[in-house]
Amino acid sequence: MRPLMIAACLALTAAASAAAAQETTQAPAAAPASAAPALKGDPQAGRQLTYTCHGCHGVTGYKNAYPNYHVPKIGGQPAEYLVNALTEYKRGTRKHPTMQAQSQSFSDQDIADIAAFLSSLK
């Protein structure tokens, strides 16, 4: 029985080595999304896209009435931060049901435009 187990282990090891060698000869994987060139945002287009943002983020004191929770200030934030946040909401890696739903309708260019507009606010 022992020689059969050793033979099975050797066969699995050989198969794994062959698969690993084959992977290294294939074309390299695509660059991660963060390595993609940044899109240039259009603040005027972003202004048009942010009309729904004011419902929560435009509330004085940045608090939502119900349920009571803190709403972050987004005007004047760095564009890179805003792009990253909206992209993470869109991908589902950043959790907030409303923001995830809002971001689903935005293209990458929309997100760049929104970030360009909001980052220009003081």
PyMOL commands that set and color helices and strands:
alter all, ss='L'
color gray80, all
select helices_A, chain A and resi 2-25+33-35+43-49+54-57+60-62+79-91+97-103+108-120
alter helices_A, ss='H'
color red, helices_A
select strands_A, chain A and resi 63-64+69-70
alter strands_A, ss='S'
color yellow, strands_A
deselect
rebuild
show_as cartoon
